[in-house]
Amino acid sequence: MEVKNEIKENDKNKENIKNPQLKESKKKKKLTKNKSKNKFKSKDKKEDSLNNNENIIIINEPKEVIELKEEIKKYEKKLKKTNPYDFELVNNLVKSEINFRVDNTFEIFNSIGGYICLVYAYKIEDKYNSIATYDITDCKILCIMKNVHKEDITNFRHYLDKDNNRDLILSISASNNNVKMWDINNLEYLLTINNINMHGFTKSACILNFNKELFVVTSNYSYSEVPEPIRLYNLEGYKIKEINYKNNQTFFIDIYHDKKANIKYIITGNFGFVRSYDYTNDCKYHRYNDYDGEYEHYKVIIFEKEDKTKIIATGKNGEVLIWDFHSTELINRIKVNEVEYDNLYGICLWNKEILFVGCGNSLKLIDFENEKVVNTLIGHSHNIITIKTAFHSEYGECVISRELYTGQMKLWLNKTYKLKRITEELYEKLKFY
């Protein structure tokens, strides 16, 4: 059998050699068969893919979604280009033409009633001896308490009384030399302290909470050589304590609570220096010298960050002075205005990072981390006397400034915050699609 098979194979080879055309034709037949098979295979694949595509649903995004996404892209691009120190004027608020060069010529706070309350002196006939409350969100006067002082009201001070769930307001009349206290939510009169200073008038007052008891603390400004003490009164109007020191010109007074050490300090801005009195420990004080001795410190604020506490004050020569609170070392003098002997008045800290300073009729912005002027806002006509912040539901933490003479108050918002808020609102809308 093996011999026979070998003979057959040899015969086939001989045939192929003799007829090469036959060999090629056989190859072609095989190729055509393979091609036809592949065609059927590819057809089958196409049919399968078509059958599979019947289960795929192609969704076109609604026009509204496409437009929202385009809006988000637009605002995100703007955010990248926006300077974080840029603010814009939102609104001209009310006017109060009191022209005393004191701080807190108005008060603004987020009230327990849920609105942003602006408190200022209101003019009836020829005197600013009435109190008006104004809702910044709805831009309307809420109420007017008429003729509550005999003379013009020069400044105010707010205190949130958490224990009794009320907003307390001190109204101060420097020329009348008295202070009154109000529960501003209920429009309730609480207290009057008359004849505070014997040889001058009162430029500032504040409220101290010590061992859950409230006291009114008053400053002195004497026009004679006889110095007036700091005085403390209880809520019945009785004087309970005097803090004596040799100074007869105090422009500003406030309370600072060091929560870590649980110490209450009384802070004063005076002619030539700043002081902090440790009220918890027998009123021992630190003195912060400006070295020139000619600065009128109209406003003092405390800045806390981690383990550092700084005390900041405005003064003459267009400078802001910064000391270490505990060591009293003068850390820096930031030149804000080049005009010699030009006094700076209003000052406030926005968002714990930008210092706003009233410099003539403009607002200077200082990056507090680097202690450098980073922007100037123009919009006022006269010297800016008071600057404050308040949290607005739409604009975030806003800045409110007031000028002398016209008493115009203005509301400023941060552009970066505005763009962030708009972008967040657009993303929220996108969730509904």
Secondary structure, 3 states (H helix, E strand, C coil): CHHHHHHHHHHHHHHHHHCHHHHHHHHHHHHHHHHHHHHHHHHHHHHHHHHHHCCCCCCCCCHHHHHHHHHHHHHHHHHHHCCCCCEEEEEEEEECCCCCCCCCCEEEEECCCCCEEEEEEEEECCEEEEEEEEECCCCEEEEEECCCCCCCCCEEEEEEECCCCEEEEEEEECCCCEEEEEECCCCEEEEEECCCCCCECCCCEEEEEECCEEEEEECCEECCCCCCCEEEECCCCCEEEEECCCCCEEEEEEEEEECCCCEEEEEEEEECEEEEEEHHHCCEEEEEECCCCCCECCCEEEEEECCEEEEEEECCCCEEEEEECCCCCEEEEEECCCCCCCCCCCEEEECCCEEEEEECCEEEEEECCCCEEEEEEECCCCCEEEEEEEEECCCEEEEEEEECCCCEEEEEEEHHHHHHHHHHHHHHHHCCC
